[in-house]
Amino acid sequence: MIDIIKATASLMLSVALIAGFFFTLSIKPAHAYIELGSVGFLLQMLIASAFGAVFTLKIYWRNTISKVFARIRGSNTTAE
């Protein structure tokens, strides 16, 4: 069963990559400019994403990794 899932996922990935390649070949150049308002918006999104990633790591650290270290410390103190 797992072999069928892996084969299907591999086939879907191959089809997506080939379709993406042909899509990039068919794109025509756009003669446009990037205004400063959109650059500011992209910069805000990047900063917000960075803060979100740091917050996610903080919560993950607090909930998961600190418990692992507490278990390790607890097992070391009982072994002595």
N, C-alpha and C positions, 0 to 999 in steps of 0.2 A: 504494500500500500504506500509506504514511504517512497519507494522508488518511482511510483507513478506520479506522486506529488512533485518530487524533485525534477522529473523529466518534463512535467507540465510547466513548472516554474522556469526551467531553463529555456523551454520553447517560447514562453511568453516574453521572457527577457530578450531573447534573440530577435523576436518580431518587433518589440518596442525599439530596440537599438537600430535595427534596419530601417524602420519607419521614421525614426528621428533623423537618421542620416539623410534619407531622401527628402525629408521635410526641410532640412537646412540647405540642401541643394536648390530647392525650389523657391526660396525666399528671395525677393527682389530688394535691392537697396532702397532705403527710405531716405528722402532728402528732407530732413527735419533737424530741429535743434532741441537741446535740453534746456529748459528755462530754469532759473535759479530757484523758483518755488518748489519744483519737483526734486531738485538736488537737496534742498533743506528737508523735505519730507523723507527722502531716502536716508539722510543722515539721522533724523529722529528715529526712524525705524531700526536702524543699525544699533543706535545707543540703547533703545528700549529692549531690543533682542539681547544685547550683552548683559544688561541688568537682569533680565528675566532668566538668562542662563546661570548667572551667578546666584540668584535667589534659589533656583531649582537645585543647584549643587549644595547650597547651604542647608536646605531642607533635607535633601538626601543624606548629607553628612550627619545631620543631627539625628535623623530617624534610623539610619541603617549602620553606617560605619562606626559611629560612636558605640553602638550596642555590641558590635563585633569586638572592638577594643576592650570594652568592659568585660566581656566573656573571657577574652584572652587573659586579662589581668586577674580575673577571678580564678581561673584555672591555675595560673602560676602561683597565686598566694595559697591555694589549698594544697598544692603539690609539695610545698615546703615544709 
